[in-house]
Amino acid sequence: MKNNEEIEVKFHVHDLNGLEMRLQQLGAHLVQPRSREVNLRFDRPDGSLERSHRVLRLRQDAQARLTYKGPGKLRDGVRVREEIEFSVGDFDATQTLLEALGFQVAVLYEKFRRAYGLGETRVMLDEMPYGDFVEIEGPRAGAIREAAQALGLPWDRRITSSYLAIFHALRRKRKLKFRDLTFANFAGNTFTPDDLGIPFADDPA
């Protein structure tokens, strides 16, 4: 079980393959090959978890994991949240248990992710239905900033919002009617940095 703080930032990018090559040049090691993630975000019927900025998530990739995250805060320019996470043996049974306890699926979201270890940090290359991102997690803000610098990602273009927060802002702006953040729902649509309100971090300055 992991019971500690999640410390991370994200960057919006248009060349994930180029970032992966840079990671390899820096001697980063692959810790997770490209895999599809399915995430279920749960809430109470009254939406009280979302209102209090807490997260209860069930994730399936190579394994199933249940995660709780507390409210986020900014510290030293990075996003910090309490995080409790552990593996579960059966994704479907865990969903059934949570629903029996009164929780319900508030949103389903998916991504494709590759992950590398770089020094003290873990660097995730994420393909979201609305674009590509690099997420850097580490034990301290300084290590994350050093990794971003090594990858050529300007610190002033970092993102501290969650993927779902970006999605909700996009839904409001584009008046999207669907609830779930899936590749099927986004099929045939492309979005620019202006649509997301987030510039690319790997563009020349």
C-alpha positions in Angstrom: 0.0 0.0 0.0 1.2 3.5 -0.8 0.2 6.1 1.8 2.0 9.4 1.2 1.8 12.6 -0.8 1.4 12.8 -4.6 3.7 15.6 -5.9 3.4 16.3 -9.6 3.0 18.7 -12.5 1.9 18.2 -16.1 2.9 19.6 -19.5 0.9 19.8 -22.7 3.0 18.5 -25.6 2.7 17.7 -29.3 5.7 15.3 -29.7 5.5 12.5 -27.2 7.8 10.4 -29.3 10.4 13.1 -29.3 10.1 13.4 -25.5 10.5 9.6 -25.2 13.7 9.8 -27.3 15.0 12.5 -25.0 14.3 10.4 -22.0 16.2 7.5 -23.5 19.1 9.8 -24.2 19.1 10.9 -20.6 19.4 7.3 -19.5 15.9 6.9 -18.2 14.6 3.4 -17.8 11.2 2.1 -18.9 9.1 1.1 -15.9 5.7 0.7 -17.7 5.3 -0.1 -21.4 2.4 1.6 -23.2 -0.8 0.4 -21.7 -4.4 1.4 -21.6 -5.9 2.6 -18.4 -9.6 2.6 -17.5 -10.5 4.7 -14.5 -13.8 4.9 -12.6 -14.2 8.0 -10.4 -16.7 7.3 -7.6 -18.8 9.7 -5.6 -21.7 9.7 -3.2 -25.1 10.5 -4.7 -24.9 14.0 -3.3 -21.6 14.7 -5.0 -19.9 15.4 -1.7 -16.5 14.0 -2.6 -16.2 16.2 -5.6 -17.4 19.3 -3.6 -14.7 18.6 -1.0 -12.1 18.1 -3.7 -11.5 14.5 -2.7 -11.1 11.5 -5.1 -12.1 7.9 -4.9 -10.8 6.1 -8.0 -10.7 2.5 -9.2 -8.1 2.0 -12.0 -7.4 -1.0 -14.3 -4.2 -1.3 -16.3 -1.8 -4.2 -15.8 -3.4 -4.5 -12.3 -6.4 -3.1 -10.5 -5.8 -0.4 -7.9 -8.0 1.6 -5.5 -6.9 5.1 -4.7 -8.0 7.9 -2.4 -6.7 11.5 -2.9 -7.3 14.4 -0.6 -7.7 18.0 -1.6 -4.9 19.4 -3.6 -2.7 22.3 -2.7 0.1 24.2 -4.4 3.5 24.0 -2.7 6.7 25.3 -4.2 5.0 25.5 -7.6 3.8 21.9 -7.7 0.6 20.2 -6.9 0.6 18.2 -3.7 -2.2 15.8 -2.5 -2.5 13.1 0.2 -2.7 9.8 -1.6 -3.6 6.3 -0.3 -3.3 3.6 -3.0 -3.3 -0.2 -3.0 -3.8 -3.1 -5.4 -7.0 -5.0 -5.4 -7.5 -8.5 -6.8 -10.7 -8.1 -8.8 -11.7 -4.8 -10.5 -15.3 -5.8 -11.1 -15.8 -7.1 -7.5 -14.3 -3.9 -6.1 -16.7 -1.8 -8.2 -19.6 -4.0 -6.9 -18.4 -3.5 -3.3 -18.1 0.3 -3.7 -21.6 0.5 -5.2 -23.0 -1.7 -2.4 -21.6 0.9 0.1 -23.5 3.7 -1.6 -20.9 5.1 -4.0 -21.7 5.5 -7.7 -19.6 6.0 -10.8 -19.5 9.8 -11.5 -17.3 9.6 -14.6 -15.2 7.0 -16.6 -12.0 8.2 -18.1 -9.2 6.5 -20.0 -5.7 7.1 -21.3 -2.7 5.3 -22.8 0.4 5.7 -20.6 4.1 4.9 -20.8 6.3 5.5 -17.7 10.0 6.1 -17.3 12.2 6.4 -14.2 14.5 9.5 -14.4 16.6 10.1 -11.3 14.3 10.6 -8.4 11.2 11.1 -10.6 8.8 9.1 -12.6 7.9 10.6 -16.0 4.6 9.5 -17.6 3.9 10.0 -21.3 0.1 10.2 -21.5 -2.2 10.0 -24.5 -5.5 11.6 -23.5 -8.6 11.7 -25.7 -8.1 15.5 -26.1 -4.3 15.6 -26.5 -0.9 14.4 -25.2 0.8 15.3 -21.9 3.9 14.6 -19.9 3.3 14.1 -16.1 6.3 14.3 -13.8 6.0 12.9 -10.2 8.7 13.0 -7.6 9.5 13.2 -3.9 10.1 17.0 -4.0 9.5 20.0 -6.2 13.2 20.6 -6.9 13.6 17.1 -8.4 10.5 17.6 -10.6 11.8 20.9 -11.8 15.2 19.5 -12.6 13.6 16.7 -14.7 11.4 19.2 -16.6 14.5 21.2 -17.3 16.4 18.2 -18.6 13.5 17.4 -20.9 13.4 20.9 -22.2 10.0 21.7 -20.8 9.7 25.3 -19.6 8.7 25.5 -16.0 6.3 28.4 -16.6 4.2 26.2 -18.9 3.6 23.6 -16.2 0.0 22.6 -15.4 -1.3 21.8 -11.9 -4.8 20.9 -12.9 -6.1 17.3 -13.1 -7.0 15.7 -16.4 -10.6 15.7 -15.3 -10.5 19.4 -14.5 -9.1 20.1 -18.0 -11.9 17.9 -19.4 -14.6 19.7 -17.5 -13.3 23.1 -18.7 -13.3 21.8 -22.3 -16.8 20.5 -21.9 -18.1 23.9 -20.9 -16.2 25.7 -23.6 -17.2 23.4 -26.5 -20.6 22.5 -25.0 -19.9 18.8 -25.1 -22.8 16.7 -24.0 -21.2 13.4 -23.0 -20.1 12.6 -19.5 -17.2 10.2 -19.9 -13.7 11.0 -21.0 -13.2 8.2 -23.5 -11.5 7.9 -26.9 -14.8 6.7 -28.4 -16.5 10.0 -27.3 -13.7 12.1 -28.8 -13.5 10.1 -32.1 -13.2 12.5 -35.1 -12.4 15.6 -33.0 -9.1 17.4 -32.6 -8.4 20.2 -30.1 -5.9 23.0 -30.3 -4.0 24.6 -27.4 -6.6 27.5 -27.7 -9.4 25.0 -27.2 -7.8 23.7 -24.0 -6.4 27.0 -22.9 -3.0 25.4 -22.4 0.0 26.1 -24.7 2.3 23.4 -25.9 5.4 23.2 -23.6 7.6 21.6 -26.3 7.2 24.5 -28.8 10.3 26.7 -29.3 10.2 29.7 -26.9 
